[in-house]
């Protein structure tokens, strides 16, 4: 079975999109909210 270059490109696009959606879900999850809020306030903390 021969794999066409366009099939590989399509597969690469689908895999990239799936990874993007995974990162998006991780970033917007409620469990990470406290960690991101703490990280957002780091520049304003004094030594």
C-alpha positions in Angstrom: 0.0 0.0 0.0 1.4 3.3 -1.1 0.8 6.4 1.1 0.3 9.7 -0.8 2.0 12.9 0.3 -1.4 14.5 0.6 -2.5 11.8 3.0 0.5 12.5 5.2 -0.2 16.2 5.1 -3.8 15.6 6.1 -2.8 13.3 8.9 -0.3 15.8 10.2 -3.0 18.5 10.2 -5.4 16.3 12.1 -2.7 15.4 14.7 -1.7 19.0 15.1 -5.3 20.1 15.6 -5.8 17.3 18.2 -2.7 18.5 20.1 -3.9 22.1 19.9 -7.4 21.1 21.3 -5.7 19.1 24.1 -3.5 22.1 25.1 -6.6 24.3 25.0 -8.5 22.0 27.3 -5.6 21.7 29.7 -5.2 25.5 29.9 -8.9 26.2 30.5 -9.4 23.3 33.0 -10.7 24.4 36.4 -8.0 22.4 38.2 -5.3 24.6 36.6 -7.1 27.9 37.4 -5.5 28.4 40.8 -2.0 27.7 39.4 -2.5 30.2 36.6 -3.9 32.9 38.9 -0.9 32.5 41.1 1.5 32.7 38.2 -0.3 35.8 36.9 0.4 37.6 40.1 4.1 36.7 40.4 5.3 40.0 38.8 3.5 42.0 41.4 4.9 40.3 44.4 7.7 42.0 46.3 10.9 40.4 47.4 
